[in-house]
Amino acid sequence: MKILFVGDIFGRSGRRAVEECLPSILEEHQVDFCVANGENAAAGKGLTPDIAEQLFSLGIDVITGGNHIWHHKEIIPLLETETRILRPINFPEAVPGKGWGLYKSTRTGDLVGVISAMGRIFLRELDNPFHVIEKILPVIQQKTPIILVDFHAEATSEKVAMGWFLDGKVSACIGTHTHIPTADEKILPQGTAYLTDSGMTGPYDSVIGVRKEIILEMFLTQMPVRHEVASGDTQFHSVLIEVDNKTGKATGIFRIRRDLKD
């Protein structure tokens, strides 16, 4: 089975990159299942129902979230009913939405388990993601050995530690949130594909998606600024994971990048 994970979709340019690149990548690589982090898809922060529907229509099967998933209030009712949108699993149980799900690939018929989790270093003091994931894994493993984790975290140390913790327990652990792609893709000794950060699908002539002039002003003056999504140098970043359908072990991991012309 081939699973494509699309890095953090950022604003309008990120959505344009998905629209222009994703259908051809899905066809070229014969992708069986597609997951994307969409927590920044609406103007660089949050997700809306209309944008979620657009992303689904382009071939994305599951949208994972992060610390900005609730920024637009209109998404909250949808999180209660749309199982294809996940928020981090280690938020309190009373929070709207779910942090994991089981989904059937329309190409192969295989069940795929997807978990969205969030780190705690330099972010909110949520429940321990290591403990929460460990608790839910047996439930998912009873249904399928094919499991992908989107670990939305700031610190590379926490991401690397999660990869080692999940080695042999999931098919892939892919990091998101920092918007800068890393070049450390590997298959860990027990068969888990790992990447510290899948990168951002959006504008790279920026500071992690925001107009660089604005962020420079903030660093130079320490005054609050209003973030605006940058334009130009739009890139599509994703990672393709090949998985043995029977064992759930990864057999390959490859980064895929596309550059868009303005």
C-alpha positions as YAML, in Angstrom:
chain: A
units: angstrom
residues:
- id: 1
  name: MET
  ca: [0.00, 0.00, 0.00]
- id: 2
  name: LYS
  ca: [1.14, 3.53, -0.80]
- id: 3
  name: ILE
  ca: [0.23, 6.33, 1.61]
- id: 4
  name: LEU
  ca: [0.91, 9.98, 0.76]
- id: 5
  name: PHE
  ca: [1.23, 12.52, 3.56]
- id: 6
  name: VAL
  ca: [1.00, 16.19, 2.57]
- id: 7
  name: GLY
  ca: [2.87, 18.70, 4.75]
- id: 8
  name: ASP
  ca: [1.07, 21.58, 6.50]
- id: 9
  name: ILE
  ca: [-1.16, 23.31, 3.95]
- id: 10
  name: PHE
  ca: [-0.70, 27.05, 4.54]
- id: 11
  name: GLY
  ca: [-3.22, 29.60, 3.29]
- id: 12
  name: ARG
  ca: [-4.44, 30.24, -0.22]
- id: 13
  name: SER
  ca: [-1.12, 29.48, -1.89]
- id: 14
  name: GLY
  ca: [-0.94, 26.15, -0.09]
- id: 15
  name: ARG
  ca: [-4.41, 25.26, -1.30]
- id: 16
  name: ARG
  ca: [-3.43, 26.26, -4.83]
- id: 17
  name: ALA
  ca: [-0.41, 23.98, -4.58]
- id: 18
  name: VAL
  ca: [-2.64, 21.09, -3.55]
- id: 19
  name: GLU
  ca: [-5.02, 21.84, -6.41]
- id: 20
  name: GLU
  ca: [-2.26, 21.98, -9.00]
- id: 21
  name: CYS
  ca: [-0.01, 19.18, -7.75]
- id: 22
  name: LEU
  ca: [-1.92, 16.60, -5.78]
- id: 23
  name: PRO
  ca: [-4.09, 14.97, -8.49]
- id: 24
  name: SER
  ca: [-1.10, 14.27, -10.74]
- id: 25
  name: ILE
  ca: [1.02, 12.97, -7.84]
- id: 26
  name: LEU
  ca: [-1.77, 10.63, -6.75]
- id: 27
  name: GLU
  ca: [-1.99, 9.26, -10.28]
- id: 28
  name: GLU
  ca: [1.74, 9.13, -11.01]
- id: 29
  name: HIS
  ca: [2.60, 7.24, -7.83]
- id: 30
  name: GLN
  ca: [-0.61, 5.18, -7.71]
- id: 31
  name: VAL
  ca: [-1.35, 6.39, -4.18]
- id: 32
  name: ASP
  ca: [-3.85, 4.28, -2.23]
- id: 33
  name: PHE
  ca: [-4.52, 6.68, 0.65]
- id: 34
  name: CYS
  ca: [-3.80, 10.38, 1.28]
- id: 35
  name: VAL
  ca: [-3.51, 12.27, 4.57]
- id: 36
  name: ALA
  ca: [-2.77, 15.99, 4.89]
- id: 37
  name: ASN
  ca: [-2.24, 18.38, 7.76]
- id: 38
  name: GLY
  ca: [-4.76, 21.18, 7.21]
- id: 39
  name: GLU
  ca: [-4.69, 23.19, 10.43]
- id: 40
  name: ASN
  ca: [-3.31, 26.27, 8.65]
- id: 41
  name: ALA
  ca: [-5.28, 25.99, 5.41]
- id: 42
  name: ALA
  ca: [-7.56, 28.98, 6.08]
- id: 43
  name: ALA
  ca: [-5.56, 32.22, 5.78]
- id: 44
  name: GLY
  ca: [-2.60, 30.62, 7.54]
- id: 45
  name: LYS
  ca: [-4.46, 29.68, 10.71]
- id: 46
  name: GLY
  ca: [-7.29, 27.21, 11.18]
- id: 47
  name: LEU
  ca: [-9.68, 25.37, 8.87]
- id: 48
  name: THR
  ca: [-13.19, 26.11, 7.60]
- id: 49
  name: PRO
  ca: [-15.89, 23.69, 6.39]
- id: 50
  name: ASP
  ca: [-15.70, 25.00, 2.81]
- id: 51
  name: ILE
  ca: [-11.92, 24.58, 2.67]
- id: 52
  name: ALA
  ca: [-12.14, 21.11, 4.18]
- id: 53
  name: GLU
  ca: [-14.61, 20.10, 1.48]
- id: 54
  name: GLN
  ca: [-12.32, 21.53, -1.20]
- id: 55
  name: LEU
  ca: [-9.38, 19.48, 0.11]
- id: 56
  name: PHE
  ca: [-11.47, 16.31, 0.22]
- id: 57
  name: SER
  ca: [-12.59, 16.89, -3.36]
- id: 58
  name: LEU
  ca: [-8.95, 17.02, -4.50]
- id: 59
  name: GLY
  ca: [-8.22, 13.51, -3.23]
- id: 60
  name: ILE
  ca: [-7.32, 13.94, 0.44]
- id: 61
  name: ASP
  ca: [-8.88, 11.18, 2.55]
- id: 62
  name: VAL
  ca: [-8.11, 12.51, 6.05]
- id: 63
  name: ILE
  ca: [-7.20, 15.97, 7.37]
- id: 64
  name: THR
  ca: [-5.13, 16.10, 10.55]
- id: 65
  name: GLY
  ca: [-4.95, 19.10, 12.85]
- id: 66
  name: GLY
  ca: [-2.83, 20.85, 15.44]
- id: 67
  name: ASN
  ca: [-2.83, 23.80, 17.80]
- id: 68
  name: HIS
  ca: [-4.75, 26.07, 15.37]
- id: 69
  name: ILE
  ca: [-7.48, 23.63, 14.33]
- id: 70
  name: TRP
  ca: [-10.23, 25.54, 16.24]
- id: 71
  name: HIS
  ca: [-9.23, 29.05, 15.12]
- id: 72
  name: HIS
  ca: [-12.35, 29.45, 12.94]
- id: 73
  name: LYS
  ca: [-15.37, 28.73, 15.14]
- id: 74
  name: GLU
  ca: [-17.47, 27.40, 12.27]
- id: 75
  name: ILE
  ca: [-15.28, 24.30, 12.13]
- id: 76
  name: ILE
  ca: [-16.30, 23.20, 15.64]
- id: 77
  name: PRO
  ca: [-19.71, 21.68, 14.72]
- id: 78
  name: LEU
  ca: [-18.08, 19.88, 11.78]
- id: 79
  name: LEU
  ca: [-15.47, 18.33, 14.05]
- id: 80
  name: GLU
  ca: [-18.33, 16.63, 15.89]
- id: 81
  name: THR
  ca: [-19.74, 15.00, 12.74]
- id: 82
  name: GLU
  ca: [-16.97, 14.75, 10.13]
- id: 83
  name: THR
  ca: [-14.79, 11.79, 11.08]
- id: 84
  name: ARG
  ca: [-12.31, 12.58, 8.30]
- id: 85
  name: ILE
  ca: [-11.07, 15.66, 10.21]
- id: 86
  name: LEU
  ca: [-8.94, 14.93, 13.27]
- id: 87
  name: ARG
  ca: [-7.81, 17.16, 16.12]
- id: 88
  name: PRO
  ca: [-4.88, 16.18, 18.37]
- id: 89
  name: ILE
  ca: [-5.74, 13.10, 20.42]
- id: 90
  name: ASN
  ca: [-4.17, 14.41, 23.63]
- id: 91
  name: PHE
  ca: [-6.58, 17.32, 24.11]
- id: 92
  name: PRO
  ca: [-9.13, 16.67, 26.88]
- id: 93
  name: GLU
  ca: [-11.82, 14.14, 25.93]
- id: 94
  name: ALA
  ca: [-14.58, 16.75, 26.25]
- id: 95
  name: VAL
  ca: [-13.05, 18.82, 23.45]
- id: 96
  name: PRO
  ca: [-14.99, 18.57, 20.15]
- id: 97
  name: GLY
  ca: [-13.82, 16.02, 17.62]
- id: 98
  name: LYS
  ca: [-11.70, 12.89, 17.66]
- id: 99
  name: GLY
  ca: [-7.97, 12.35, 17.60]
- id: 100
  name: TRP
  ca: [-7.94, 9.09, 15.67]
- id: 101
  name: GLY
  ca: [-9.96, 7.13, 13.16]
- id: 102
  name: LEU
  ca: [-10.17, 4.06, 10.95]
- id: 103
  name: TYR
  ca: [-10.62, 4.59, 7.23]
- id: 104
  name: LYS
  ca: [-10.97, 2.25, 4.26]
- id: 105
  name: SER
  ca: [-8.81, 2.79, 1.20]
- id: 106
  name: THR
  ca: [-11.08, 3.02, -1.83]
- id: 107
  name: ARG
  ca: [-8.29, 1.54, -3.99]
- id: 108
  name: THR
  ca: [-7.24, -1.50, -1.94]
- id: 109
  name: GLY
  ca: [-10.03, -1.96, 0.59]
- id: 110
  name: ASP
  ca: [-7.51, -2.01, 3.44]
- id: 111
  name: LEU
  ca: [-8.26, -0.25, 6.72]
- id: 112
  name: VAL
  ca: [-5.87, 2.55, 7.66]
- id: 113
  name: GLY
  ca: [-5.61, 3.90, 11.18]
- id: 114
  name: VAL
  ca: [-4.69, 7.58, 11.49]
- id: 115
  name: ILE
  ca: [-3.72, 9.34, 14.73]
- id: 116
  name: SER
  ca: [-3.26, 13.09, 15.17]
- id: 117
  name: ALA
  ca: [-1.19, 14.02, 18.21]
- id: 118
  name: MET
  ca: [0.51, 17.15, 19.50]
- id: 119
  name: GLY
  ca: [3.78, 17.69, 21.33]
- id: 120
  name: ARG
  ca: [4.11, 19.63, 24.56]
- id: 121
  name: ILE
  ca: [7.58, 21.23, 24.43]
- id: 122
  name: PHE
  ca: [7.11, 24.98, 23.67]
- id: 123
  name: LEU
  ca: [3.40, 24.29, 23.11]
- id: 124
  name: ARG
  ca: [0.39, 23.76, 25.37]
- id: 125
  name: GLU
  ca: [0.54, 21.54, 28.44]
- id: 126
  name: LEU
  ca: [-1.71, 18.82, 27.09]
- id: 127
  name: ASP
  ca: [-1.93, 15.19, 28.16]
- id: 128
  name: ASN
  ca: [1.27, 13.26, 27.58]
- id: 129
  name: PRO
  ca: [1.11, 12.24, 23.87]
- id: 130
  name: PHE
  ca: [3.29, 9.17, 24.49]
- id: 131
  name: HIS
  ca: [0.85, 7.79, 27.06]
- id: 132
  name: VAL
  ca: [-2.29, 8.72, 25.11]
- id: 133
  name: ILE
  ca: [-1.06, 7.12, 21.88]
- id: 134
  name: GLU
  ca: [0.12, 4.01, 23.73]
- id: 135
  name: LYS
  ca: [-3.34, 3.63, 25.26]
- id: 136
  name: ILE
  ca: [-5.24, 3.80, 21.96]
- id: 137
  name: LEU
  ca: [-2.84, 1.70, 19.84]
- id: 138
  name: PRO
  ca: [-4.18, -1.72, 20.96]
- id: 139
  name: VAL
  ca: [-7.69, -0.67, 19.91]
- id: 140
  name: ILE
  ca: [-6.51, 0.27, 16.42]
- id: 141
  name: GLN
  ca: [-4.16, -2.72, 16.09]
- id: 142
  name: GLN
  ca: [-7.10, -5.07, 16.62]
- id: 143
  name: LYS
  ca: [-8.57, -3.70, 13.38]
- id: 144
  name: THR
  ca: [-5.51, -3.00, 11.20]
- id: 145
  name: PRO
  ca: [-1.71, -3.11, 11.26]
- id: 146
  name: ILE
  ca: [-1.53, -0.07, 8.95]
- id: 147
  name: ILE
  ca: [-1.25, 3.00, 11.17]
- id: 148
  name: LEU
  ca: [0.02, 6.52, 10.46]
- id: 149
  name: VAL
  ca: [0.75, 9.12, 13.16]
- id: 150
  name: ASP
  ca: [0.94, 12.85, 12.48]
- id: 151
  name: PHE
  ca: [2.99, 14.21, 15.38]
- id: 152
  name: HIS
  ca: [2.47, 17.98, 15.45]
- id: 153
  name: ALA
  ca: [5.35, 19.25, 17.59]
- id: 154
  name: GLU
  ca: [7.82, 22.10, 17.92]
- id: 155
  name: ALA
  ca: [10.92, 20.40, 19.32]
- id: 156
  name: THR
  ca: [12.86, 18.05, 17.09]
- id: 157
  name: SER
  ca: [13.98, 16.12, 20.17]
- id: 158
  name: GLU
  ca: [10.37, 15.33, 21.06]
- id: 159
  name: LYS
  ca: [9.64, 14.24, 17.49]
- id: 160
  name: VAL
  ca: [12.70, 12.00, 17.29]
- id: 161
  name: ALA
  ca: [11.82, 10.47, 20.66]
- id: 162
  name: MET
  ca: [8.28, 9.75, 19.48]
- id: 163
  name: GLY
  ca: [9.65, 8.01, 16.39]
- id: 164
  name: TRP
  ca: [11.76, 5.68, 18.52]
- id: 165
  name: PHE
  ca: [8.87, 5.13, 20.93]
- id: 166
  name: LEU
  ca: [6.55, 4.09, 18.10]
- id: 167
  name: ASP
  ca: [9.07, 2.00, 16.15]
- id: 168
  name: GLY
  ca: [7.46, -1.35, 15.37]
- id: 169
  name: LYS
  ca: [4.06, -0.18, 16.67]
- id: 170
  name: VAL
  ca: [2.93, 1.96, 13.71]
- id: 171
  name: SER
  ca: [3.64, 2.08, 9.99]
- id: 172
  name: ALA
  ca: [4.77, 5.72, 9.97]
- id: 173
  name: CYS
  ca: [5.40, 8.62, 12.32]
- id: 174
  name: ILE
  ca: [5.55, 11.90, 10.40]
- id: 175
  name: GLY
  ca: [6.29, 15.24, 12.05]
- id: 176
  name: THR
  ca: [4.51, 18.51, 11.28]
- id: 177
  name: HIS
  ca: [4.17, 22.08, 12.67]
- id: 178
  name: THR
  ca: [7.60, 23.67, 12.10]
- id: 179
  name: HIS
  ca: [6.98, 24.16, 8.34]
- id: 180
  name: ILE
  ca: [10.60, 23.41, 7.39]
- id: 181
  name: PRO
  ca: [11.18, 20.07, 5.63]
- id: 182
  name: THR
  ca: [13.86, 17.85, 7.09]
- id: 183
  name: ALA
  ca: [16.04, 15.39, 5.18]
- id: 184
  name: ASP
  ca: [16.12, 12.58, 7.76]
- id: 185
  name: GLU
  ca: [13.55, 10.23, 6.28]
- id: 186
  name: LYS
  ca: [14.30, 6.64, 7.28]
- id: 187
  name: ILE
  ca: [12.82, 3.30, 8.18]
- id: 188
  name: LEU
  ca: [13.58, 2.57, 11.81]
- id: 189
  name: PRO
  ca: [14.87, -0.90, 12.85]
- id: 190
  name: GLN
  ca: [11.44, -2.34, 13.71]
- id: 191
  name: GLY
  ca: [9.77, -1.17, 10.48]
- id: 192
  name: THR
  ca: [8.34, 2.30, 11.19]
- id: 193
  name: ALA
  ca: [8.88, 5.03, 8.56]
- id: 194
  name: TYR
  ca: [9.98, 8.27, 10.18]
- id: 195
  name: LEU
  ca: [10.47, 11.93, 9.15]
- id: 196
  name: THR
  ca: [11.03, 14.78, 11.62]
- id: 197
  name: ASP
  ca: [9.09, 17.32, 9.55]
- id: 198
  name: SER
  ca: [7.26, 16.93, 6.26]
- id: 199
  name: GLY
  ca: [7.59, 20.63, 5.48]
- id: 200
  name: MET
  ca: [4.97, 23.16, 4.49]
- id: 201
  name: THR
  ca: [2.81, 23.23, 1.39]
- id: 202
  name: GLY
  ca: [2.69, 26.97, 0.84]
- id: 203
  name: PRO
  ca: [4.83, 30.10, 0.33]
- id: 204
  name: TYR
  ca: [8.56, 29.72, 1.09]
- id: 205
  name: ASP
  ca: [9.49, 33.34, 0.30]
- id: 206
  name: SER
  ca: [8.45, 33.96, 3.89]
- id: 207
  name: VAL
  ca: [9.10, 33.15, 7.52]
- id: 208
  name: ILE
  ca: [7.32, 29.78, 7.84]
- id: 209
  name: GLY
  ca: [4.46, 31.08, 5.68]
- id: 210
  name: VAL
  ca: [4.08, 34.64, 7.00]
- id: 211
  name: ARG
  ca: [5.31, 37.74, 5.13]
- id: 212
  name: LYS
  ca: [8.97, 38.08, 6.11]
- id: 213
  name: GLU
  ca: [8.78, 41.88, 6.50]
- id: 214
  name: ILE
  ca: [6.19, 41.48, 9.25]
- id: 215
  name: ILE
  ca: [8.19, 38.91, 11.17]
- id: 216
  name: LEU
  ca: [11.40, 40.91, 10.81]
- id: 217
  name: GLU
  ca: [9.60, 43.92, 12.29]
- id: 218
  name: MET
  ca: [8.52, 41.80, 15.23]
- id: 219
  name: PHE
  ca: [12.04, 40.53, 15.90]
- id: 220
  name: LEU
  ca: [13.56, 44.00, 15.53]
- id: 221
  name: THR
  ca: [11.05, 45.89, 17.65]
- id: 222
  name: GLN
  ca: [9.47, 43.23, 19.89]
- id: 223
  name: MET
  ca: [6.13, 44.88, 19.13]
- id: 224
  name: PRO
  ca: [3.03, 42.79, 18.34]
- id: 225
  name: VAL
  ca: [2.24, 42.43, 14.65]
- id: 226
  name: ARG
  ca: [-0.62, 41.03, 12.61]
- id: 227
  name: HIS
  ca: [0.41, 37.99, 10.60]
- id: 228
  name: GLU
  ca: [-0.31, 37.97, 6.87]
- id: 229
  name: VAL
  ca: [0.16, 35.01, 4.56]
- id: 230
  name: ALA
  ca: [3.09, 35.52, 2.18]
- id: 231
  name: SER
  ca: [3.03, 35.00, -1.58]
- id: 232
  name: GLY
  ca: [5.59, 33.77, -4.09]
- id: 233
  name: ASP
  ca: [7.88, 30.73, -4.18]
- id: 234
  name: THR
  ca: [5.04, 28.31, -3.55]
- id: 235
  name: GLN
  ca: [6.13, 24.72, -2.91]
- id: 236
  name: PHE
  ca: [4.25, 21.46, -2.44]
- id: 237
  name: HIS
  ca: [5.86, 19.14, 0.11]
- id: 238
  name: SER
  ca: [4.80, 15.60, 0.87]
- id: 239
  name: VAL
  ca: [6.16, 12.18, 1.77]
- id: 240
  name: LEU
  ca: [5.25, 8.85, 0.20]
- id: 241
  name: ILE
  ca: [5.27, 5.80, 2.48]
- id: 242
  name: GLU
  ca: [5.16, 2.27, 1.11]
- id: 243
  name: VAL
  ca: [3.66, -0.22, 3.56]
- id: 244
  name: ASP
  ca: [3.29, -4.00, 3.60]
- id: 245
  name: ASN
  ca: [-0.48, -4.52, 3.77]
- id: 246
  name: LYS
  ca: [-0.27, -7.65, 5.93]
- id: 247
  name: THR
  ca: [2.35, -6.65, 8.49]
- id: 248
  name: GLY
  ca: [1.92, -2.86, 8.51]
- id: 249
  name: LYS
  ca: [5.71, -2.48, 8.30]
- id: 250
  name: ALA
  ca: [7.06, 0.29, 6.10]
- id: 251
  name: THR
  ca: [9.12, -0.81, 3.12]
- id: 252
  name: GLY
  ca: [9.93, 2.63, 1.69]
- id: 253
  name: ILE
  ca: [9.77, 6.36, 2.42]
- id: 254
  name: PHE
  ca: [10.37, 9.11, -0.15]
- id: 255
  name: ARG
  ca: [9.99, 12.89, -0.01]
- id: 256
  name: ILE
  ca: [8.12, 14.48, -2.94]
- id: 257
  name: ARG
  ca: [8.47, 18.19, -3.69]
- id: 258
  name: ARG
  ca: [6.94, 20.30, -6.46]
- id: 259
  name: ASP
  ca: [7.68, 23.97, -7.19]
- id: 260
  name: LEU
  ca: [4.91, 26.15, -8.59]
- id: 261
  name: LYS
  ca: [5.32, 29.03, -10.97]
- id: 262
  name: ASP
  ca: [3.69, 32.32, -9.96]
...
